[in-house]
Amino acid sequence: DPDFREQTKQKISSDLKFCEKYAPLAYFLAHEWNYRGYGTLSGPVDTCFCNYCLESFRNFVRAEYGSIAELNASWGSDFKTWEDVSPIVLADALKTGQIPRWIDHRRHADRVFADFLKFKLNAVRNIDPGAQGIVTSLRVGLTTLDSYSGVDFWLLYHDAGLVDNLSPYVLSFISRESEKRGLITRNMPMWHPDKNTGDENLFRLRLSNK
């Protein structure tokens, strides 16, 4: 939604007028946030089918498949034009055997999630060009980070350039030389002092809650 993005950009601009004088090491761009909500309150819901997401989804699968024929062959569908292409909910995908069509919609939803956070980071960098971004606790409460959550840690790190300080998976993506690795351990004491340690193996263990 272009209007919502503009509102977000204006809010970031307003907030940074206060923050930038402190030269933050990084900016928190999302906290306890994913499609399913805190504690999996929303349940497994296929999102999104708004006009903006439908247009984006069609562009996404067009780039993936290149032609309607290739898309139909993969999905088991019979669309005639790209304008006709639409996603499908899981229940209908199971009935029709069009699981790839449902999977592509979920993959696109992950992309939308990551792209919005990337948009927020770019808005910050318009004001603070060297800014680093962190998201926190995307896996929060009882929330399950499944195909409905929108959270793809690999995509968030490699494409959006963001790290989640409470994800035990992210350290596997980040080289020991990366400054982003330090961002994780530096902000950890603020949120969870019980997990702070200079021993990376112990840090991973504590972060996994095992």
Secondary structure by P-SEA (a helix, b strand, c coil): caaaaaaaaaaaaaaaaaccccccccccccccccccccccccccccccccaaaaaaaaaaaaaacccaaaaaaaaccccccccccccccaaaaaaacaaaaaaaaaaaaaaaaaaaaaaaaaaaaacccbbbbbbcccccccccccccccccccccccccccccccccccccccccccaaaaaaaaaccccccccccccaaaaaaaaacc
